[in-house]
Structures are given as structure tokens and as C-alpha cells.
Amino acid sequence: MKAGISKARRVGIDTGLKTLKALRPAFYMPFAGTYILGGSEYKKNKNLPLPEIQDAVKYFQNEEMIKEAGCRPILLNFNASFDIGTRGQTKEYVPVDVKERAQYIEGVASKFKYTFESERFSSNQELLSLFEIATGRLKRKQEENLGSLRM
């Protein structure tokens, strides 16, 4: 599992680096490690194959080509924004405290209830019945389309 997570992180970072090398933007926004899973899926957070956003930036900024091109990262916390015109952001970026996030996931996010968790799933019989209706509609539409092609 650890080897797979590590490989997936490398692939993601390398893809980002290739994109930066190809585009050479003045600014870029990495999206590494910026989300969590809540509810019944909260335990999966420890195995997400994402680096911390500041680690991704550090990796990119250590690349000589990125330094030469002057590509600058935009790092934003929740409710912050970046103004392209002024090249400034509303708030200075504060890295996520990994321990604090883990406590939040365990104490708060783990208790989230999503709407799909309370929804009733259709039975196999209901699905087959809907499939038959849809198949009938598809056949009628195919016949209509064939008829209009013959004209």
C-alpha cells in the first residue's frame, strides 16, 4: 500500500512539473493535498496519494527550469483570493497543521452524514423494470432516426 501511495504521489508531482515546464506560466496553483474525505470514508484520508501542498511547491521550486522561468506559486487558504491585476492575495498563506487536520477529521469530519448515505437503493427488480422501459424508448428513438434518414 505504501509503495503504491508513494508511486501515485510521484506520478502526480511529475505530471504537474511537466505541465509547468511546457506552459511556463507566470503563476500556478497546485492542488495537492487540499481536500479531505468525511463521513463513513474518513479513514481513507491516511492513504490518499497526495503530497501536502507546500511539499509540492517546494519540489517544483527546486527545479532549475522553474526557477529560471520565474513561475510563482499561488497558495491560498480557505476564503482567500488572488488578484491577477495586482499580483497580490488577500491573505498570506498559512500551511495546514497536519496534527490539527487529523484531529478535525477524527472528531468532526468522521461524523458527516451525506445525503446519499440515507437514500434507499433500488432493488434489482426495480432496476430491471427501468432498464426495460429505457430499452423500449431507445428502440423507438432508433426507429425514428432511421425513418428520418430514409426520407
C-alpha positions in Angstrom: 0.0 0.0 0.0 2.8 2.4 1.0 4.7 1.8 -2.2 1.5 2.4 -4.3 0.8 5.7 -2.5 4.4 6.8 -2.9 4.3 6.0 -6.6 1.0 7.8 -7.2 2.4 10.9 -5.4 5.4 10.9 -7.6 3.3 10.5 -10.8 1.1 13.4 -9.8 4.0 15.7 -8.9 5.9 14.7 -12.1 2.8 15.4 -14.2 2.5 18.8 -12.6 6.1 19.5 -13.2 5.8 18.5 -16.9 2.9 20.8 -17.3 4.8 23.7 -15.7 7.8 23.1 -18.0 5.5 23.0 -21.1 3.4 26.1 -20.2 5.9 28.2 -18.2 3.2 30.2 -16.6 3.9 33.4 -14.5 1.8 31.9 -11.7 0.5 28.4 -10.9 -1.8 26.9 -8.4 -1.0 23.5 -7.1 -4.0 21.4 -5.9 -2.1 18.8 -4.0 -3.4 17.8 -0.6 -6.3 20.3 -0.4 -9.2 18.1 0.4 -10.3 15.5 3.0 -12.8 12.7 3.0 -15.5 12.8 5.6 -18.4 10.6 6.8 -18.0 6.9 6.5 -15.0 7.3 4.3 -12.9 9.3 6.7 -10.4 6.5 7.4 -9.2 6.7 3.8 -7.6 10.1 4.4 -4.4 8.5 5.8 -3.9 6.6 2.4 -4.7 9.5 0.0 -1.9 9.6 -2.6 -1.5 13.4 -2.3 1.5 15.4 -1.0 1.0 18.4 1.2 0.6 21.5 -1.0 3.7 23.2 0.4 5.7 20.0 -0.3 4.6 20.0 -3.9 5.6 23.7 -4.2 8.9 23.0 -2.7 9.5 20.2 -5.2 8.6 22.4 -8.1 10.6 25.4 -6.9 13.7 23.2 -6.6 13.6 22.6 -10.3 16.1 24.8 -12.2 13.8 25.4 -15.1 11.0 26.6 -12.8 13.4 29.0 -11.1 14.7 30.3 -14.5 11.1 30.8 -15.8 10.1 32.6 -12.7 7.0 30.6 -12.2 5.4 31.6 -8.9 3.1 29.5 -6.8 -0.2 30.8 -5.6 -1.1 29.3 -2.2 -4.4 30.2 -0.8 -6.2 29.2 2.4 -10.0 29.0 2.7 -11.8 32.3 1.8 -8.6 33.9 0.4 -8.2 35.1 -3.1 -5.6 36.2 -5.6 -5.8 39.3 -7.8 -4.1 38.7 -11.2 -4.0 42.5 -11.9 -2.2 43.5 -8.7 -0.5 40.1 -8.4 -1.4 40.0 -4.7 -3.5 37.9 -2.5 -6.0 38.9 0.2 -4.3 36.9 3.0 -0.9 35.3 3.5 -0.9 31.5 3.1 -0.7 29.6 6.4 0.3 25.9 5.9 -2.1 23.4 7.2 -1.2 21.9 10.6 -1.2 18.2 9.9 -2.0 17.3 13.5 -4.8 19.8 13.7 -6.3 18.4 10.4 -6.1 14.8 11.7 -8.0 15.9 14.9 -10.6 17.6 12.8 -11.0 14.5 10.6 -11.3 12.2 13.6 -13.6 14.5 15.7 -15.7 16.3 13.1 -15.4 15.1 9.6 -15.8 11.4 10.6 -19.4 12.3 11.8 -20.5 13.9 8.5 -23.7 12.4 7.0 -24.0 12.7 3.3 -27.4 12.6 1.6 -26.5 9.5 -0.4 -25.9 7.6 2.8 -29.6 7.9 3.8 -31.0 7.2 0.3 -32.7 3.9 -0.4 -31.1 1.8 -3.2 -33.3 0.4 -5.9 -33.9 -3.3 -5.9 -32.6 -5.5 -8.7 -36.2 -5.9 -9.9 -36.8 -2.1 -10.0 -33.6 -1.6 -12.0 -34.6 -4.3 -14.5 -38.0 -2.8 -14.9 -36.5 0.7 -15.5 -34.0 -0.9 -17.9 -36.9 -2.5 -20.0 -38.6 0.9 -20.2 -35.4 2.6 -21.3 -34.7 -0.1 -23.8 -38.1 0.4 -25.3 -37.6 4.2 -25.6 -34.2 3.6 -27.2 -35.6 1.3 -29.8 -38.4 3.8 -30.7 -35.8 6.6 -31.0 -33.6 4.4 -33.2 -36.6 3.7 -35.5 -37.5 7.4 -35.6 -33.9 8.3 -36.6 -33.8 5.5 -39.2 -37.1 6.8 -40.7 -35.9 10.3 -41.0 -32.7 9.1 -42.7 -34.7 7.2 -45.4 -36.6 10.4 -46.4 
